[in-house]
Amino acid sequence: MTRTERSVFPRAAVRDRSESKSGLDKSLRKNGGGYHNWGSLADEGYLEAAALEDEQRDLAEVTAGQPKVAESKKPTTDRRGSSFTEAERESARQFRKMALKGEDIDLSAIARTSSAVSTSPPNKTPVVNGAETSSVKSA
């Protein structure tokens, strides 16, 4: 029997092909919750709002039982950015050159001199507008 003969067979003609083979409607199980039962976007907003409400309620319960503590502000310390004199920079460079040659290496002293010898950027180069570029060859 060929496929064509089977499709015109009386039992095949009576069968409803829109129903699943198990007879269950697949949309009922998920209630329209999307593929693989992950839920729909309509449910997502509701669930997020409910979660935020629960979190606020829990936070209110936790903070209701605790006494309030006055927060103390830490004093701000003024940092010396790059205000080293040229003599301090030169002594830091000399110290760092000789630091690894001795037997006792003081890593904290090397670290303290790092800000004196850092050159990032040493001085800013001003941007020039309208520079002559006719002599520059383009690729």
N, C-alpha and C positions, 0 to 999 in steps of 0.2 A: 504494500500500500504506500503510495507516495504522499508527500506533504499536502498536495492539493486535494487528494481524495480524503485525507484525514480532516482537513478544515471544513469540508462540506458534510462530514458525517453528522448525524442528528445530535449526538451528545456534545460535539464541539460547537455546534450552532447554538445550543441552549446555554452553554457556559458563558458567564459574564467575565470578560478578561480584565475589567477594571478592578475587580476584587483581588486581594492577595491570595496566594495558595493556601495560607493557613486560615483564611476567613476573617482575620482580625484587621481592623482599620488602624493603620499605622499612626495616624494623626491623633487618635484618642489617647494613646499611651503618653505622648509628649505634650498633649494639649497645645499643639502649635509652637512648641518650644525650640524649634530650630533643629539643625542636624545634630546627630549623636547625643541628643538630650542635653545640650549645653545651655539651653534657655534662650529666651528671646530678648531683644533689645527693650521691649516694653517692660519686661520684668526687671531689667537691670536698674532702671531709675528707681523703681520702688524698693529694691533690695538695698541700693546705696543709701537712700534716705533713711530706711529702717536701721541700717548699720550705724549711721551718724547719730541718730537718736539714742541708740543703745550706748554708744561710746560717751555721749554727753551725760547720760544718766549715770553711767558707771563713774565717770570723772567727778560728777557732783557728789556722789556717795563717798568717794575716797577723800575728797578735799573737805567735806563737811566735818569729818572726825578729827582733822589735824588742826593744831593751832597755827595761826599765821605767824611767820617769822619775818622780821624786818630784814630786808636785803641791804648789805653793806656794799658801798661802791669802793672799788679798788682805786687807789690813787694812780693817776696816769704818770708814766715815766717819760721824760723827754729823751728821745734818742738822738744821738749825734749821727746824723746821716752820713755824710761824707765830708765832715769838717776836720779832717786831719791836716796838719801842716805838712809841708814838703819834707821837713826834717824827720817827722814821725813816720812818714811813708818810707823814706830811705832807710831808717833804722829797722823798720819791719821787713823790708826786702832783704837786708843783710842778715837779719835773724833767721828768716826762712831759708836763705841759701845755706846757712851753717847748721840748721836745726837737725837735719838727718845725718850729719857727719859725726856727731858725738855718740857716746855710748848710751847715756840716759836720754831718751827721746821724750820730751814733754808735749804730748799731743794737745793738751788744753792751751798751752802757750802758742802753739802753731795756729790753733783755731782762733785765738783772740786776735792774732795779727792778720787774719784773712780779710777783715773789712778794710784794713788800711791799704792793702795791696790790690784790692779788687778794682778792676777797671771796666765796669759795665754800665754804660758807655763812658769813656773818659771825658769827652765833651761832645756836645751835640753839634752836628753839622747842619747849618741852616739850609733850607730848601731854596733853590734858586729858580725863580720863575723867568721864563723867556730866555733860557740858555740857548746858545747857538749850537744846533745839532746837525748842520748841513755837512760837516766834515765826517760825521759818524756814518759808517757803512751799515746798511740794514741787511739782515740775513735773507 
